[in-house]
Amino acid sequence: MSSTARTALLAEWDRCRWVWNECVAKSQQTYLHNKADPGDKRTCGPAQLDKMLTEARRITPWLRAGSCVP
């Protein structure tokens, strides 16, 4: 593997890891909110996460630089 390919692959991996961590954080936040206030139930599903990712890609150049479907 060339150094250019390795650099590109690592950059893509960093973006994927960031997206994963954001999804986990949002899921945990939603879980804790629902546990603390069962009367105000919130959800954290694929459609919501997709909207969040679309917005993050819109405002974050380094994230937008990667593939939308790695």
PLY file of the C-alpha trace (Angstrom):
ply
format ascii 1.0
element vertex 70
property float x
property float y
property float z
element edge 69
property int vertex1
property int vertex2
end_header
0.00 0.00 0.00
1.38 3.40 -0.93
1.83 6.09 1.68
-0.82 8.20 -0.09
-3.35 5.38 0.05
-2.49 4.70 3.69
-2.98 8.37 4.59
-6.35 8.49 2.81
-7.48 5.27 4.46
-6.50 6.48 7.92
-8.31 9.78 7.34
-11.45 7.89 6.32
-11.12 5.65 9.36
-10.86 8.74 11.60
-14.08 10.11 10.12
-15.87 6.77 10.60
-14.68 6.56 14.20
-15.85 10.13 14.88
-19.31 9.39 13.44
-19.57 6.18 15.48
-18.57 7.99 18.68
-21.13 10.73 18.04
-23.88 8.13 17.52
-22.94 6.33 20.74
-22.88 9.61 22.67
-26.31 10.63 21.35
-27.72 7.20 22.19
-26.34 7.36 25.73
-27.66 10.91 26.15
-31.12 9.81 25.04
-31.05 6.78 27.35
-30.07 8.87 30.36
-32.72 11.48 29.58
-35.43 8.80 29.34
-34.25 7.18 32.55
-34.32 10.50 34.42
-37.65 11.69 32.98
-39.81 8.80 31.73
-42.68 11.21 31.07
-40.67 13.01 28.37
-39.53 10.05 26.28
-37.11 10.80 23.46
-35.87 8.53 20.70
-32.58 8.15 18.91
-33.11 6.16 15.73
-31.47 5.87 12.32
-33.48 8.71 10.76
-32.49 11.14 13.52
-28.85 10.09 13.37
-28.90 10.46 9.59
-30.17 14.04 9.90
-27.47 14.80 12.46
-24.79 13.39 10.16
-26.08 15.39 7.20
-25.90 18.58 9.27
-22.44 17.70 10.60
-21.17 17.13 7.05
-22.67 20.45 5.96
-20.85 22.49 8.61
-17.63 20.45 9.02
-15.23 20.55 6.06
-12.98 17.67 7.20
-16.01 15.42 7.61
-17.47 16.49 4.27
-14.12 15.68 2.61
-14.74 11.97 3.18
-17.11 9.55 1.58
-20.77 9.67 2.61
-20.80 5.86 2.33
-17.36 4.56 3.34
0 1
1 2
2 3
3 4
4 5
5 6
6 7
7 8
8 9
9 10
10 11
11 12
12 13
13 14
14 15
15 16
16 17
17 18
18 19
19 20
20 21
21 22
22 23
23 24
24 25
25 26
26 27
27 28
28 29
29 30
30 31
31 32
32 33
33 34
34 35
35 36
36 37
37 38
38 39
39 40
40 41
41 42
42 43
43 44
44 45
45 46
46 47
47 48
48 49
49 50
50 51
51 52
52 53
53 54
54 55
55 56
56 57
57 58
58 59
59 60
60 61
61 62
62 63
63 64
64 65
65 66
66 67
67 68
68 69
